Amino acid sequence: MLGMHPRTLQRRLLAEGLSFKPLVLEVKMQLARWHLHASAMDLTRLADALCYNDLAAFSRAFKNHHGVAPSLWREQHRVTAGSSSHEVCIEH
């Protein structure tokens, strides 16, 4: 997708002090937080959209990253009544 060999990408990320897996995880967690905050997307559907094998795997990853389960994070960060929300399609 980036028009380069995976090893070239790995070397370029390494030169910036980065690695691929942590970047992918951070993007997934940003998308998860957005959906949990601003959409009503079902957790199972969100797990699937973020390419997790199942809801348990997503919940485990989210809790490891944020310290709370996604359902609890959603309750704590729910958009207040009257706020607008837009669902973003995440294709994989």
ChimeraX attribute file (.defattr): number of C-alpha atoms within 10 A of each C-alpha:
attribute: neighborCount
match mode: 1-to-1
recipient: residues
	/A:1	5
	/A:2	6
	/A:3	7
	/A:4	8
	/A:5	9
	/A:6	11
	/A:7	9
	/A:8	11
	/A:9	15
	/A:10	13
	/A:11	13
	/A:12	13
	/A:13	14
	/A:14	12
	/A:15	10
	/A:16	8
	/A:17	8
	/A:18	13
	/A:19	15
	/A:20	11
	/A:21	8
	/A:22	10
	/A:23	12
	/A:24	11
	/A:25	15
	/A:26	12
	/A:27	12
	/A:28	20
	/A:29	18
	/A:30	12
	/A:31	17
	/A:32	20
	/A:33	18
	/A:34	16
	/A:35	20
	/A:36	24
	/A:37	19
	/A:38	19
	/A:39	17
	/A:40	15
	/A:41	14
	/A:42	11
	/A:43	18
	/A:44	16
	/A:45	13
	/A:46	21
	/A:47	20
	/A:48	16
	/A:49	16
	/A:50	19
	/A:51	15
	/A:52	17
	/A:53	11
	/A:54	14
	/A:55	15
	/A:56	12
	/A:57	13
	/A:58	24
	/A:59	19
	/A:60	15
	/A:61	18
	/A:62	20
	/A:63	16
	/A:64	11
	/A:65	13
	/A:66	13
	/A:67	11
	/A:68	14
	/A:69	16
	/A:70	20
	/A:71	14
	/A:72	12
	/A:73	17
	/A:74	20
	/A:75	11
	/A:76	11
	/A:77	14
	/A:78	14
	/A:79	16
	/A:80	9
	/A:81	6
	/A:82	6
	/A:83	7
	/A:84	9
	/A:85	12
	/A:86	10
	/A:87	11
	/A:88	12
	/A:89	8
	/A:90	11
	/A:91	8
	/A:92	7
